[in-house]
Amino acid sequence: MNLLRTKSIEQSIADADEPGRKLKRSLSTWDLMIMGVAVAVGAGIFSVGAKAAANFAGPAVTVSFAIAAVTCALAIMCYAEFATAIPVAGSAYVFTYATMGEVLAWIIGWNLILELFTAAAVIAKYWGIYLSKVFALMGADVPPALSLGGVDLYWGAFLIVAIFTVLLVLGTKLSARVGNIFTLIKIAVVLFVIVVGFTYVKFENYTPFVPAAEPTGTGGTGDVLKQSFFGFLTGAAPAQYGTLGIFAGAALVFFAFIGFDVVATSAEEVKNPQKTLPRGIFGGLAVVTVLYILVSLALTGMVSYTELASAKNPTLTTAFEAVGDTSAAKVIAFGSLVGLTTVIMVLLMGLSRVVLAMSRDGLLPRALSKTSEKRSTPARLQVICGAAVALVAGLTNVDLLEEMINIGTLSAFVMVSLGILVLRRKRPDLKPAFRVPFGKVLPAVSAVLCLYLMTNLAVETLIFFAIWLVIGIVIYFAYGQRHSRLNERFLEAKEAVNGPADAAVSPEAAKSAYDEDEFTHA
Protein backbone atom coordinates (compact mmCIF):
# COMPACT_ATOMS: atom_id res chain seq x y z
CA MET A 1 0.00 0.00 0.00
CA ASN A 2 3.07 2.24 -0.15
CA LEU A 3 2.54 3.59 3.37
CA LEU A 4 6.01 5.13 3.37
CA ARG A 5 5.52 7.20 0.22
CA THR A 6 6.58 10.79 0.77
CA LYS A 7 5.22 14.05 -0.54
CA SER A 8 7.79 16.25 -2.25
CA ILE A 9 8.65 19.63 -0.79
CA GLU A 10 7.83 21.26 -4.12
CA GLN A 11 4.35 19.71 -4.05
CA SER A 12 3.73 20.90 -0.48
CA ILE A 13 4.66 24.45 -1.46
CA ALA A 14 2.51 24.23 -4.62
CA ASP A 15 -0.50 22.98 -2.63
CA ALA A 16 -0.16 25.99 -0.30
CA ASP A 17 -0.84 28.22 -3.34
CA GLU A 18 -3.95 26.34 -4.44
CA PRO A 19 -6.75 28.87 -5.14
CA GLY A 20 -9.44 28.83 -2.47
CA ARG A 21 -7.11 27.16 0.05
CA LYS A 22 -4.42 29.83 0.47
CA LEU A 23 -3.44 31.67 3.65
CA LYS A 24 -2.27 35.29 3.70
CA ARG A 25 1.34 36.15 4.67
CA SER A 26 0.97 38.93 7.25
CA LEU A 27 3.05 38.04 10.35
CA SER A 28 6.38 39.66 11.27
CA THR A 29 9.30 38.59 13.50
CA TRP A 30 7.75 40.57 16.38
CA ASP A 31 4.38 38.85 15.85
CA LEU A 32 6.01 35.40 15.97
CA MET A 33 8.10 36.22 19.03
CA ILE A 34 5.04 37.53 20.88
CA MET A 35 3.03 34.52 19.70
CA GLY A 36 5.59 32.15 21.25
CA VAL A 37 5.58 34.07 24.53
CA ALA A 38 1.78 34.33 24.36
CA VAL A 39 1.19 30.59 24.22
CA ALA A 40 4.03 29.61 26.58
CA VAL A 41 3.53 32.19 29.34
CA GLY A 42 0.06 31.28 30.54
CA ALA A 43 -1.35 30.32 33.89
CA GLY A 44 1.20 27.51 33.85
CA ILE A 45 3.89 29.95 34.98
CA PHE A 46 1.83 30.45 38.14
CA SER A 47 1.00 26.79 38.79
CA VAL A 48 3.10 24.20 36.89
CA GLY A 49 6.36 25.24 38.57
CA ALA A 50 4.75 25.03 41.99
CA LYS A 51 3.40 21.53 41.31
CA ALA A 52 6.77 20.33 40.01
CA ALA A 53 8.61 21.76 43.03
CA ALA A 54 6.08 20.34 45.51
CA ASN A 55 5.72 16.84 44.09
CA PHE A 56 8.88 16.06 42.12
CA ALA A 57 12.00 18.23 42.28
CA GLY A 58 11.93 20.58 45.28
CA PRO A 59 14.18 23.65 44.79
CA ALA A 60 15.86 21.80 41.89
CA VAL A 61 12.77 22.63 39.84
CA THR A 62 14.94 25.36 38.31
CA VAL A 63 17.10 22.54 36.90
CA SER A 64 13.91 20.87 35.63
CA PHE A 65 13.02 24.06 33.77
CA ALA A 66 16.56 24.28 32.36
CA ILE A 67 16.41 20.67 31.12
CA ALA A 68 13.01 21.27 29.53
CA ALA A 69 14.28 24.50 27.94
CA VAL A 70 17.38 22.84 26.46
CA THR A 71 15.28 19.97 25.11
CA CYS A 72 12.83 22.44 23.60
CA ALA A 73 15.64 24.57 22.12
CA LEU A 74 17.20 21.56 20.38
CA ALA A 75 13.87 20.49 18.93
CA ILE A 76 12.99 24.05 17.91
CA MET A 77 16.27 24.28 15.98
CA CYS A 78 15.04 21.32 13.94
CA TYR A 79 11.66 23.00 13.49
CA ALA A 80 13.39 26.18 12.30
CA GLU A 81 15.44 24.30 9.68
CA PHE A 82 12.36 22.52 8.40
CA ALA A 83 10.18 25.63 8.45
CA THR A 84 12.67 27.64 6.39
CA ALA A 85 12.90 24.76 3.90
CA ILE A 86 9.13 24.08 3.78
CA PRO A 87 7.36 27.33 4.82
CA VAL A 88 3.78 26.01 4.79
CA ALA A 89 1.08 25.35 7.40
CA GLY A 90 1.07 22.05 9.24
CA SER A 91 4.37 22.07 11.14
CA ALA A 92 5.60 18.61 12.18
CA TYR A 93 2.93 16.88 10.08
CA VAL A 94 4.19 18.46 6.84
CA PHE A 95 7.84 17.91 7.80
CA THR A 96 7.23 14.21 8.50
CA TYR A 97 5.26 13.77 5.25
CA ALA A 98 8.25 15.11 3.30
CA THR A 99 10.76 12.81 4.98
CA MET A 100 9.31 9.68 6.58
CA GLY A 101 6.13 8.95 4.71
CA GLU A 102 2.38 9.25 4.85
CA VAL A 103 1.48 6.88 7.67
CA LEU A 104 3.99 8.43 10.06
CA ALA A 105 2.87 11.91 8.96
CA TRP A 106 -0.72 10.93 9.80
CA ILE A 107 0.33 9.70 13.24
CA ILE A 108 2.17 12.97 13.95
CA GLY A 109 -0.74 15.04 12.64
CA TRP A 110 -3.08 12.99 14.81
CA ASN A 111 -0.82 13.60 17.83
CA LEU A 112 -0.68 17.34 17.09
CA ILE A 113 -4.48 17.40 17.07
CA LEU A 114 -4.37 15.65 20.46
CA GLU A 115 -1.89 18.22 21.81
CA LEU A 116 -3.58 21.34 20.49
CA PHE A 117 -7.18 20.27 21.04
CA THR A 118 -6.60 19.00 24.58
CA ALA A 119 -4.51 22.05 25.50
CA ALA A 120 -7.11 24.48 24.14
CA ALA A 121 -9.94 22.69 25.96
CA VAL A 122 -8.08 22.35 29.28
CA ILE A 123 -6.96 25.98 29.26
CA ALA A 124 -10.37 27.30 28.18
CA LYS A 125 -11.89 25.52 31.18
CA TYR A 126 -9.23 26.96 33.51
CA TRP A 127 -9.90 30.42 32.05
CA GLY A 128 -13.51 30.25 33.18
CA ILE A 129 -12.45 29.13 36.66
CA TYR A 130 -9.92 31.97 36.96
CA LEU A 131 -12.54 34.44 35.76
CA SER A 132 -14.76 33.42 38.69
CA LYS A 133 -11.81 33.93 41.05
CA VAL A 134 -11.28 37.45 39.71
CA PHE A 135 -14.98 38.21 40.25
CA ALA A 136 -14.68 36.82 43.80
CA LEU A 137 -11.72 39.10 44.55
CA MET A 138 -13.89 42.02 43.46
CA GLY A 139 -16.67 40.89 45.82
CA ALA A 140 -18.95 39.27 43.22
CA ASP A 141 -20.02 35.65 43.61
CA VAL A 142 -20.12 34.27 40.06
CA PRO A 143 -19.84 30.46 39.97
CA PRO A 144 -17.56 29.02 37.25
CA ALA A 145 -20.18 26.44 36.27
CA LEU A 146 -23.95 26.34 35.93
CA SER A 147 -25.91 23.13 36.56
CA LEU A 148 -28.13 22.19 33.64
CA GLY A 149 -30.05 18.97 34.07
CA GLY A 150 -27.37 17.53 36.32
CA VAL A 151 -24.54 18.53 33.94
CA ASP A 152 -22.04 21.21 34.93
CA LEU A 153 -21.69 23.83 32.19
CA TYR A 154 -18.49 25.88 32.41
CA TRP A 155 -19.83 28.99 30.72
CA GLY A 156 -16.48 30.84 30.73
CA ALA A 157 -14.97 28.28 28.33
CA PHE A 158 -17.76 28.93 25.80
CA LEU A 159 -17.29 32.69 26.13
CA ILE A 160 -13.52 32.88 25.57
CA VAL A 161 -13.46 30.29 22.77
CA ALA A 162 -16.28 32.09 20.96
CA ILE A 163 -14.49 35.46 21.19
CA PHE A 164 -11.20 34.19 19.76
CA THR A 165 -12.86 32.02 17.14
CA VAL A 166 -14.50 35.17 15.77
CA LEU A 167 -11.20 37.09 15.88
CA LEU A 168 -9.35 34.31 14.05
CA VAL A 169 -12.06 34.14 11.39
CA LEU A 170 -11.74 37.91 10.85
CA GLY A 171 -7.99 37.65 10.24
CA THR A 172 -4.70 36.32 11.60
CA LYS A 173 -3.10 39.77 11.77
CA LEU A 174 -6.03 41.23 13.73
CA SER A 175 -5.97 38.40 16.27
CA ALA A 176 -2.16 38.76 16.53
CA ARG A 177 -2.55 42.47 17.41
CA VAL A 178 -5.05 41.68 20.14
CA GLY A 179 -2.76 38.92 21.39
CA ASN A 180 0.22 41.31 21.48
CA ILE A 181 -1.60 43.64 23.85
CA PHE A 182 -2.57 40.85 26.25
CA THR A 183 0.93 39.37 26.12
CA LEU A 184 2.65 42.62 27.08
CA ILE A 185 0.25 42.99 30.01
CA LYS A 186 0.96 39.50 31.33
CA ILE A 187 4.73 39.92 30.97
CA ALA A 188 4.39 43.02 33.16
CA VAL A 189 2.43 40.97 35.73
CA VAL A 190 5.06 38.20 35.71
CA LEU A 191 7.87 40.74 36.25
CA PHE A 192 5.89 42.22 39.15
CA VAL A 193 5.52 38.76 40.72
CA ILE A 194 9.26 38.06 40.31
CA VAL A 195 10.34 41.37 41.87
CA VAL A 196 7.93 41.10 44.82
CA GLY A 197 8.67 37.40 45.29
CA PHE A 198 12.42 37.95 45.61
CA THR A 199 11.83 40.34 48.52
CA TYR A 200 10.57 37.34 50.55
CA VAL A 201 13.37 34.91 49.62
CA LYS A 202 15.11 33.03 52.45
CA PHE A 203 18.21 31.17 51.31
CA GLU A 204 17.64 28.31 53.77
CA ASN A 205 14.59 27.34 51.67
CA TYR A 206 16.96 26.32 48.86
CA THR A 207 18.42 23.50 50.99
CA PRO A 208 18.45 20.67 50.33
CA PHE A 209 18.54 21.79 46.71
CA VAL A 210 17.93 18.21 45.52
CA PRO A 211 15.78 16.50 48.22
CA ALA A 212 16.48 12.84 48.88
CA ALA A 213 14.18 10.42 47.07
CA GLU A 214 11.33 9.12 49.17
CA PRO A 215 8.51 6.61 48.51
CA THR A 216 5.01 7.79 47.71
CA GLY A 217 1.68 6.33 48.76
CA THR A 218 1.11 2.70 49.58
CA GLY A 219 2.41 1.15 46.38
CA GLY A 220 -1.04 0.11 45.14
CA THR A 221 -2.24 0.00 41.54
CA GLY A 222 -3.10 3.70 41.60
CA ASP A 223 0.46 4.59 42.60
CA VAL A 224 1.89 2.37 39.85
CA LEU A 225 -0.26 4.05 37.19
CA LYS A 226 0.80 7.49 38.37
CA GLN A 227 4.52 6.78 38.67
CA SER A 228 6.84 7.56 35.76
CA PHE A 229 7.00 5.01 32.96
CA PHE A 230 10.80 4.97 33.35
CA GLY A 231 10.44 4.03 37.02
CA PHE A 232 7.94 1.33 36.05
CA LEU A 233 10.32 -0.13 33.42
CA THR A 234 13.27 -0.18 35.81
CA GLY A 235 11.22 -1.76 38.60
CA ALA A 236 11.73 1.16 40.97
CA ALA A 237 9.14 1.64 43.71
CA PRO A 238 6.93 4.72 43.22
CA ALA A 239 8.95 7.63 44.60
CA GLN A 240 9.39 11.39 44.41
CA TYR A 241 12.34 13.81 44.56
CA GLY A 242 15.96 12.80 43.99
CA THR A 243 17.59 12.80 40.55
CA LEU A 244 14.66 11.02 38.89
CA GLY A 245 12.39 13.63 40.44
CA ILE A 246 14.25 16.38 38.57
CA PHE A 247 13.59 14.64 35.24
CA ALA A 248 9.98 13.88 36.20
CA GLY A 249 9.65 17.58 37.00
CA ALA A 250 11.17 18.43 33.61
CA ALA A 251 8.59 16.22 31.89
CA LEU A 252 5.83 18.07 33.76
CA VAL A 253 7.09 21.62 33.21
CA PHE A 254 7.68 20.81 29.54
CA PHE A 255 4.00 21.74 29.27
CA ALA A 256 5.21 25.31 29.66
CA PHE A 257 7.17 25.15 26.38
CA ILE A 258 4.55 23.72 24.03
CA GLY A 259 3.99 27.07 22.37
CA PHE A 260 6.95 27.00 20.06
CA ASP A 261 5.88 24.10 17.90
CA VAL A 262 2.54 25.90 17.54
CA VAL A 263 4.38 28.95 16.19
CA ALA A 264 5.85 26.76 13.45
CA THR A 265 2.31 25.93 12.24
CA SER A 266 1.99 29.58 11.16
CA ALA A 267 4.91 29.33 8.69
CA GLU A 268 2.59 29.88 5.73
CA GLU A 269 1.33 33.18 7.16
CA VAL A 270 4.77 34.71 7.81
CA LYS A 271 6.45 37.41 5.75
CA ASN A 272 9.92 36.34 4.56
CA PRO A 273 9.79 33.06 6.54
CA GLN A 274 13.45 32.18 5.90
CA LYS A 275 14.57 35.00 8.19
CA THR A 276 11.48 35.73 10.25
CA LEU A 277 10.77 32.23 11.58
CA PRO A 278 14.13 31.50 13.27
CA ARG A 279 14.37 34.97 14.79
CA GLY A 280 10.80 34.94 16.10
CA ILE A 281 10.94 31.42 17.53
CA PHE A 282 14.33 31.72 19.27
CA GLY A 283 13.61 35.23 20.56
CA GLY A 284 10.41 34.02 22.18
CA LEU A 285 12.08 30.92 23.66
CA ALA A 286 14.84 33.02 25.26
CA VAL A 287 12.33 35.38 26.93
CA VAL A 288 10.19 32.51 28.21
CA THR A 289 13.13 30.53 29.65
CA VAL A 290 14.44 33.51 31.62
CA LEU A 291 10.98 34.27 33.03
CA TYR A 292 10.35 30.66 34.07
CA ILE A 293 13.67 30.23 35.86
CA LEU A 294 13.29 33.53 37.72
CA VAL A 295 9.74 32.64 38.80
CA SER A 296 10.84 29.19 40.03
CA LEU A 297 13.76 30.71 41.96
CA ALA A 298 11.44 33.22 43.63
CA LEU A 299 8.86 30.52 44.40
CA THR A 300 11.20 28.00 46.03
CA GLY A 301 13.06 30.76 47.89
CA MET A 302 9.86 32.19 49.40
CA VAL A 303 8.67 28.95 51.03
CA SER A 304 10.02 25.47 51.61
CA TYR A 305 9.04 22.86 49.02
CA THR A 306 7.58 20.80 51.89
CA GLU A 307 5.09 23.59 52.60
CA LEU A 308 4.11 23.61 48.93
CA ALA A 309 3.72 19.81 49.04
CA SER A 310 1.30 20.08 51.97
CA ALA A 311 -1.08 22.21 49.89
CA LYS A 312 -3.78 20.38 47.90
CA ASN A 313 -3.13 22.27 44.67
CA PRO A 314 0.01 24.41 45.11
CA THR A 315 0.40 27.60 43.06
CA LEU A 316 2.28 30.88 43.36
CA THR A 317 -0.69 32.14 45.36
CA THR A 318 0.07 29.42 47.94
CA ALA A 319 3.58 30.84 48.37
CA PHE A 320 2.42 34.45 48.75
CA GLU A 321 -0.27 33.45 51.25
CA ALA A 322 2.37 31.54 53.24
CA VAL A 323 4.46 34.71 53.63
CA GLY A 324 1.39 36.77 54.53
CA ASP A 325 1.06 38.78 51.29
CA THR A 326 -2.56 38.07 50.40
CA SER A 327 -2.81 41.20 48.25
CA ALA A 328 -0.55 39.54 45.67
CA ALA A 329 -3.31 36.99 45.09
CA LYS A 330 -5.29 39.63 43.19
CA VAL A 331 -2.37 40.36 40.89
CA ILE A 332 -1.71 36.65 40.34
CA ALA A 333 -5.39 35.94 39.63
CA PHE A 334 -5.49 38.79 37.11
CA GLY A 335 -2.18 37.68 35.56
CA SER A 336 -3.42 34.09 35.26
CA LEU A 337 -6.60 35.22 33.53
CA VAL A 338 -4.72 37.44 31.05
CA GLY A 339 -2.07 34.76 30.58
CA LEU A 340 -4.60 32.10 29.65
CA THR A 341 -6.39 34.40 27.23
CA THR A 342 -3.67 34.55 24.59
CA VAL A 343 -2.75 30.88 25.03
CA ILE A 344 -6.24 29.88 23.93
CA MET A 345 -6.03 32.11 20.86
CA VAL A 346 -2.74 30.65 19.61
CA LEU A 347 -3.81 27.05 20.30
CA LEU A 348 -7.07 27.51 18.39
CA MET A 349 -5.12 28.92 15.44
CA GLY A 350 -2.54 26.10 15.55
CA LEU A 351 -5.26 23.43 15.71
CA SER A 352 -7.05 24.75 12.63
CA ARG A 353 -3.77 25.01 10.66
CA VAL A 354 -2.80 21.40 11.34
CA VAL A 355 -6.27 20.15 10.34
CA LEU A 356 -6.15 22.41 7.26
CA ALA A 357 -2.84 20.88 6.13
CA MET A 358 -4.13 17.33 6.62
CA SER A 359 -7.38 18.06 4.78
CA ARG A 360 -5.49 19.64 1.86
CA ASP A 361 -3.81 16.26 1.44
CA GLY A 362 -7.12 14.39 1.63
CA LEU A 363 -6.29 12.57 4.87
CA LEU A 364 -9.23 14.46 6.38
CA PRO A 365 -12.23 15.73 4.33
CA ARG A 366 -11.04 18.20 1.68
CA ALA A 367 -13.93 20.58 2.39
CA LEU A 368 -12.22 21.55 5.66
CA SER A 369 -9.30 23.20 3.85
CA LYS A 370 -11.31 25.89 2.05
CA THR A 371 -10.38 29.46 2.99
CA SER A 372 -12.36 32.69 2.89
CA GLU A 373 -11.93 34.67 -0.36
CA LYS A 374 -12.05 38.00 1.47
CA ARG A 375 -9.80 37.32 4.49
CA SER A 376 -7.86 34.21 3.43
CA THR A 377 -8.63 32.44 6.72
CA PRO A 378 -10.09 28.92 7.09
CA ALA A 379 -13.34 30.35 8.47
CA ARG A 380 -15.44 27.18 8.30
CA LEU A 381 -12.70 25.06 9.86
CA GLN A 382 -11.99 27.64 12.56
CA VAL A 383 -15.65 27.63 13.61
CA ILE A 384 -15.71 23.82 13.71
CA CYS A 385 -12.55 23.69 15.83
CA GLY A 386 -13.85 26.40 18.14
CA ALA A 387 -17.21 24.67 18.62
CA ALA A 388 -15.56 21.31 19.38
CA VAL A 389 -13.13 22.85 21.88
CA ALA A 390 -15.92 24.81 23.59
CA LEU A 391 -18.15 21.74 23.96
CA VAL A 392 -15.40 19.56 25.44
CA ALA A 393 -14.10 22.34 27.71
CA GLY A 394 -17.53 23.41 28.86
CA LEU A 395 -19.14 20.03 29.41
CA THR A 396 -16.45 17.46 30.33
CA ASN A 397 -13.76 16.83 32.94
CA VAL A 398 -11.08 17.39 30.28
CA ASP A 399 -8.42 18.51 32.79
CA LEU A 400 -7.85 14.82 33.64
CA LEU A 401 -6.01 14.54 30.30
CA GLU A 402 -3.58 17.40 30.99
CA GLU A 403 -0.46 15.25 30.60
CA MET A 404 -1.65 14.13 27.14
CA ILE A 405 -0.62 17.57 25.93
CA ASN A 406 3.01 16.88 26.79
CA ILE A 407 3.19 13.46 25.17
CA GLY A 408 1.62 14.76 21.96
CA THR A 409 4.23 17.52 21.80
CA LEU A 410 7.18 15.27 22.63
CA SER A 411 6.21 12.66 20.03
CA ALA A 412 6.14 15.40 17.38
CA PHE A 413 9.52 16.70 18.58
CA VAL A 414 11.04 13.22 18.19
CA MET A 415 9.84 12.87 14.59
CA VAL A 416 10.95 16.36 13.59
CA SER A 417 14.41 15.81 15.12
CA LEU A 418 14.85 12.52 13.26
CA GLY A 419 13.30 14.02 10.15
CA ILE A 420 16.14 16.53 9.84
CA LEU A 421 18.59 13.65 9.42
CA VAL A 422 16.40 12.13 6.71
CA LEU A 423 15.86 15.47 4.96
CA ARG A 424 19.59 16.16 4.71
CA ARG A 425 20.23 12.70 3.28
CA LYS A 426 17.37 12.82 0.75
CA ARG A 427 17.67 16.47 -0.29
CA PRO A 428 21.29 17.63 0.03
CA ASP A 429 20.49 20.24 -2.63
CA LEU A 430 18.28 22.22 -0.21
CA LYS A 431 19.81 25.32 1.35
CA PRO A 432 17.49 26.40 4.19
CA ALA A 433 18.17 29.80 5.73
CA PHE A 434 18.75 28.14 9.12
CA ARG A 435 20.58 24.86 9.75
CA VAL A 436 20.98 23.06 13.08
CA PRO A 437 24.69 23.32 13.97
CA PHE A 438 27.10 20.42 14.65
CA GLY A 439 25.81 18.24 11.85
CA LYS A 440 23.89 15.13 12.96
CA VAL A 441 24.77 15.42 16.64
CA LEU A 442 22.19 17.92 17.92
CA PRO A 443 19.17 16.46 16.06
CA ALA A 444 20.07 13.02 17.45
CA VAL A 445 20.52 14.41 20.99
CA SER A 446 17.18 16.21 20.66
CA ALA A 447 15.38 12.98 19.71
CA VAL A 448 16.97 11.06 22.61
CA LEU A 449 16.12 13.77 25.18
CA CYS A 450 12.51 13.98 24.00
CA LEU A 451 12.14 10.19 24.14
CA TYR A 452 13.59 10.16 27.65
CA LEU A 453 11.20 12.88 28.83
CA MET A 454 8.33 10.84 27.37
CA THR A 455 9.33 7.91 29.60
CA ASN A 456 9.15 10.22 32.62
CA LEU A 457 5.45 10.79 32.12
CA ALA A 458 2.98 8.72 34.13
CA VAL A 459 2.18 5.13 33.15
CA GLU A 460 -1.51 6.00 32.75
CA THR A 461 -0.57 8.78 30.32
CA LEU A 462 1.24 6.24 28.11
CA ILE A 463 -1.82 3.97 28.25
CA PHE A 464 -4.18 6.79 27.18
CA PHE A 465 -1.70 7.73 24.45
CA ALA A 466 -1.63 4.16 23.11
CA ILE A 467 -5.45 4.16 22.94
CA TRP A 468 -5.37 7.48 21.05
CA LEU A 469 -2.86 6.05 18.55
CA VAL A 470 -5.00 2.96 17.93
CA ILE A 471 -8.04 5.16 17.22
CA GLY A 472 -5.95 7.29 14.84
CA ILE A 473 -4.61 4.29 12.92
CA VAL A 474 -8.14 2.91 12.49
CA ILE A 475 -9.32 6.26 11.08
CA TYR A 476 -6.31 6.41 8.73
CA PHE A 477 -6.98 3.00 7.16
CA ALA A 478 -10.76 3.51 7.13
CA TYR A 479 -10.63 6.96 5.52
CA GLY A 480 -7.30 8.77 5.17
CA GLN A 481 -5.32 6.18 3.20
CA ARG A 482 -8.08 5.74 0.61
CA HIS A 483 -8.78 9.47 0.16
CA SER A 484 -5.16 10.66 0.20
CA ARG A 485 -4.46 12.90 -2.78
CA LEU A 486 -0.96 11.48 -2.96
CA ASN A 487 -2.43 7.98 -3.07
CA GLU A 488 -4.82 9.01 -5.85
CA ARG A 489 -1.99 10.42 -7.96
CA PHE A 490 0.12 7.36 -7.22
CA LEU A 491 -2.63 4.95 -8.35
CA GLU A 492 -3.40 6.99 -11.47
CA ALA A 493 0.26 6.96 -12.49
CA LYS A 494 0.60 3.26 -11.72
CA GLU A 495 -2.49 2.37 -13.75
CA ALA A 496 -1.24 4.46 -16.64
CA VAL A 497 2.12 2.65 -16.58
CA ASN A 498 0.51 -0.79 -16.48
CA GLY A 499 -1.98 0.03 -19.23
CA PRO A 500 -3.48 3.50 -19.43
CA ALA A 501 -7.14 3.63 -20.23
CA ASP A 502 -6.78 7.24 -21.37
CA ALA A 503 -5.00 7.35 -24.72
CA ALA A 504 -4.07 10.97 -24.09
CA VAL A 505 -1.69 9.82 -21.37
CA SER A 506 1.35 8.14 -22.87
CA PRO A 507 3.08 5.35 -20.96
CA GLU A 508 6.29 7.40 -21.03
CA ALA A 509 4.60 10.41 -19.41
CA ALA A 510 2.91 8.23 -16.84
CA LYS A 511 6.18 6.45 -16.05
CA SER A 512 7.79 9.85 -15.54
CA ALA A 513 5.02 10.83 -13.10
CA TYR A 514 5.31 7.49 -11.31
CA ASP A 515 9.02 8.05 -10.77
CA GLU A 516 8.54 11.54 -9.31
CA ASP A 517 10.17 12.31 -5.97
CA GLU A 518 6.81 12.51 -4.22
CA PHE A 519 6.18 8.80 -4.88
CA THR A 520 9.51 7.63 -3.50
CA HIS A 521 9.83 5.83 -0.20
CA ALA A 522 11.44 7.38 2.89
Beta strands, then each sheet from edge to edge (+ up, - down):
strand 1: 146-148
strand 2: 151-153
strand 3: 214-215
strand 4: 239-240
sheet 1: 1+ 2-
sheet 2: 3+ 4-
end
